[in-house]
Amino acid sequence: MAHMRHTALLVFVFLTFCASTGPSRNDALATIQRLGGTTSSADGVFKIDLHKTAITDADLAEIGTLEDVVDLDLRLTTVGDAGVEHLSRLTRLRRLNLFRTNVSDRGLRTVANMRDLDTLLLGGTKITDDGLANLRELRHLKKISLFDTAITDAGLEHLKGLPELKTLLVGKSKVTEAGMAELKKTLPAIEFGEPAAR
């Protein structure tokens, strides 16, 4: 009898654990499909494309469970800081596109933990100079877009310690020629536009 009670207790604990673990991988993939997004996987790179979809911050709670995502495209959506905070477990991300989302400096505090990022597209967002301080430890960044933001020369100071940074898009921002020249003293290989096709 005691053995049966013990077994029943274990089953109850297991079921409670399963119920509390949140959305599953299948839930997340179903959400992507429901929203009209796409996934692909080639050469070990798992990509999710949700650009121009109706994804919400709440939906990202499910997407944030897909810890093997390497490339995530959220451009031209209404995603904001609360949504980005759901992505804190995606530490394998190498490419994150937040172009024309509602992300601000608060969202960049989560991005600061994505240490493998090499491409971060923040054009058309609400970020400020102070927010760029969150990128200081993302030392694998090769490309950043600050296109059409309020970033000034002061914000570029936070990028001087990124040794691999090669492309910085600053069109329609408040960055000046003087600011670009100053950054180039520290990062001589940097270009302030897309590299020319070879």
Secondary structure, 3 states (H helix, E strand, C coil): CHHHHHHHHHHHHHHHHHHHCCCCHHHHHHHHHHCCCEEEEECCEEEEECCCCCCCCCCHHHHCCCCCEEEEECCCCCCEHHHHHCCCCCCCCCEEECCCCECCHHHHHHHCCCCCCCEEECCCCCCCCHHHHHHCCCCCCCEEECCCCCCEHHHHHHHCCCCCCCEEECCCCECCHHHHHHHHHHCCCCECCCCCCC
